[in-house]
Amino acid sequence: MQAAIDAAIRIVDDLLIDEVSERHVGCGAGRLLVPWVADGLDVDGVDPSKNMIEECRIAAAAAGCEPTLFVQPVHQLDLARRYGAVVMCGAFGLGGTRTQDLEGLRRIRDHLRPGGSLALDYEVNEFDPDRAKDWRPTPPDTTPPPESDRRLAPDGFHYALRHRVASMDLEPARVTREMQAWQWREDVLVANETWSIVINPYSREQIVDALADAGFGDITVVGGHHGLEPTGDERFLVYRATAP
């Protein structure tokens, strides 16, 4: 995880050479955005989750800063400001449909100044078509995890998570992941929620083509944690592209 954070910081350092404004798409609870703003960078954040934005706001206040934050899905971005750079970390392919993913890239391009840069990362080989052919779903399990799997959080509650792949489609490639969460006050279960997310897997070539279709140029691909030519051993790749 620290390697990913360090890599993201290097990306922003590269993009902000001229102190241009930057926007973090899919900023979540501010794991990356808050340190950037606290260090004095001009960074706005956007995320489709109202709860995530609120957590980001709380984390920013604790760090003594107050970034501008928006609740919007990427494929519906509509902001008045234009940016010199956009960072999209761990958020591509989560738009629901491939059409929405492409529209999200177009919206990002429209929110960049001429010559502005986009950097997005993506996990390598997360979807294996050969394995998908023989895949069978794991039946859902609503039984609360044992005490050994629970973790005490700073808020005084114990939490546990359980994840499963609920569905996997080949054409078009699509994976639905399901996450269950439990919350206890001491030994009393007080909350249990189940959420799912649709992920659209992409190959390296498909992402490059999507960036080109969205109107980007100067598209390059580098190793995610070292920023150099990919060696084939990386878990993540970073895609850099420029708005016309």
N, C-alpha and C positions, 0 to 999 in steps of 0.2 A: 504493500500500500504506500509506504513512504517513497518508493521508487516512482510510483505514478504521480505522487504530489510533486516531487522534485522535477519530473519531466514536464508537468503542467506549468510549473514556475518558469522553467527554461523557455517554454513556448511563449509565455506572456512576455518575458524579458526580450525575446526576439521580436515580437509583434509591436512592442511599445517603445521602440528605439526613439521615436520622435514624440513621445508622450501623447500619443493619440488616445482618444477615448476608446474604451473596450466594453463589450457586453458579454456576459456569461450566459449562454443558452442552456437551460436545464441546470440551473444553479443549485437546486435542491435546498438543503439546510445551510448552505454557505461554507462547506468544508474547504473549498478553494477560494471562493469570492471574498469571504470575510478577511482572511490574511492579506489579500491583495489590497482591499480598501483600507485596512488598518495601516498598511505600508504607504498609503498616500496615492495609490493609483486611482484614476478616474474610471470606475467600473460600475455599470448597472447590471442587474440580474433579472432573469425571467424564468419562470417555471410554471407548468400547468397546474401544479398542486397548491391550493390556497394554504394548506397546512404546512407544506414545506417552506413556503415564502414566510409564513409567520415564524417558523423556527429559525429561518435565516435572519429575520429581523431581530429576534431575541439574541441570537449569537452575535450579531453585529453590535447591538447595544452594549452587550457585555464587554466587547472589545473597544468600546468608545467611539463607534462610528455609526453612520446612518445612511447606507447606500439607497439608491433609488431602485425599487423592486416592482416587478409586474407579474400578475397572474395571467398567463396566456400560453396556449399550446403553440408549438413552433409553426404549425401550418396555418395559424391564424394571427401571426405577429402583425401588429399594426401600431407602431410607435412613431412619435413625431421626430425623434432624434435619429441622426445617422452617425455611424461609428467608423473608427479607423480599423478596428479589429473585432472579431467575434471568436470566442472559444466555446466549443461544444464538446464537453467531456462526459463520456458515458451516456449520451442522450440520443444518438442517431439510431434510427430503426425502431423507435418506440412510438411512432406517430399513429399507430393503429392500422394503417394500410400503406402500401408502397406509394400510392398516389399522394397520400398526405406527407410521406417522407420527402418526396420530390418537391411538393409545394413548400414544405418547410425550408428546403435549401434555396428555393427561389425567393422566399420571403427574407431569408438571411441576406442573400445577395442584394435585395432591394434596400436593406437597412445599412449597407456598407457604403462608405464614401468611395468615389472612383479610386481604384488602386488599393482599396482596403483588403485586409486579409482575413480568411477563415482558417481555423485549425480545428479539426475534429479527430477524435480517436475512435478506434473500433477493434473489438477483440478478434483475433485471427482464428479461423477454423472452428468457430463456436458451433456451427451446424454441419454435420456430416451426412450427406444424402444417403450413403450406403448404410449407415447405422439407422437412419430414419426409416428405411424400408422395413426393417425388422422390429422397430420400436413398438412396445406395448405400454400403455399407461399404468402407473402404479395406483392402485385403488386409494381413494381419499381415506385419511385416518383422522377422525375427530377426537380421539383420545388425548387428553392433555399430556404433554411430555412429563417424564419423571423429574423429581426434584433435582437430580444430578445435571439435568440439561437446562435448568433455570439460572438466570444471571441477575444479580442485584444491581439496579441502576441508581444513579445519584438521587432520583426522586423518591427513593425508599420502596419502590415496587420491584417485584421480581418479574422477569420477562423470559419468554421462550419463543422460538421461531421454528417453523417446519416448512420446508420447501419441497415441491414436486413439480415435474413437468406434466401438465394436465392434457395437452394435446400437441401433436406434431404433424404438420402437413408438408407434402413435397412440392405441390404445384398449385399456387406459388408457395415457396418456402415460407413457413410460418410456425412459430413455437409459442404456445401459451403456457406461461409459468404461473404457479399458484403459491401464495405465501399465507400461512396461518400464523397468527400471533396470539399469545396468551399473556395475561397480566394478573399477578397475585398481590394482595396485601397480606403479608405474612403467609399463612397457608390457605387463605380464602381466595378463590378465583373470582375476580371482579369484572373481567372483560375477555372476550374471545372474538377475533375478527378473521375473516378470510377474504383475500383480495387476489385478483389475477391481472396479468399484464400480457399483452400480445407483442411479441418481438419478431421483426422481419429480418431474417439473416441475409447478409450480403457478402459476396466475395470481394476481394481487392479490386478486381476489374469492374465489378458492378458499381462500386462506390465512385471510382474514377469516372465512369460513364455518367453516373447520376450528377456529379458535380459539373461535368461538361454540359449535360442537358439543362442544368439549372442556370447556365450562362457564365460559369466561372472559367478562368483561364489560369495559366501557369501552375498547373496541378502537379504536385510532387508528393511522394510517399516516403516516409522515413520510419526507422525503427522507433517504437513508442517510448522506450525508456532511455535511449541513447541519442536519438536525433540524427543518426547516420544512415547510410544505405542499409536497407533491410538485409539480414543474413539468412532469414528463414527460420530462425529459432525464437523469434519474438512472440510474446503472447498478445501484444497490442501493436498496431501500426497507427501512425498519425498522418493525416492527409492535410496538406496545405494547399490553399487555392486563393486566387486573387479576383476581386470584382473588377469588371471593365470600367 
